[in-house]
Amino acid sequence: MEYQLSSNIRSIQLILKAHSKIPESMARTIENVGMNLSKDNIFSIIEGLLSTNPDTFGVGVWYEPYQYKGYLKYYGSYAYRNNGQIMYSEDYNTLAISLSICRTVI
């Protein structure tokens, strides 16, 4: 019983470690190029990161107000798995969603 528990703990730790690499990679990539990315570039990065870990359900990036493009207050891109396909969404580009995300993170 104790061996099985230790084995399960190690498996969970490995999965969580793999998941933690995704936001780290995303942050480094986005910080280096920031506003110079097109929406297609952002989706390609998100899709690539999502593809690297089959256990990850979704990946997204949300910019601070006016930081993606000076004329655009909110911008966020999200990709997720749906029946084996990667779907793309920009449904999170509003103040209400941004506030909701902030409350969830805090």
Secondary structure as UniProt FT lines:
FT   HELIX           2..33
FT   HELIX           34..36
FT   HELIX           39..51
FT   TURN            54..55
FT   STRAND          58..62
FT   TURN            65..66
FT   TURN            70..71
FT   STRAND          76..82
FT   TURN            83..84
FT   STRAND          85..89
FT   TURN            91..92
FT   HELIX           95..105
//
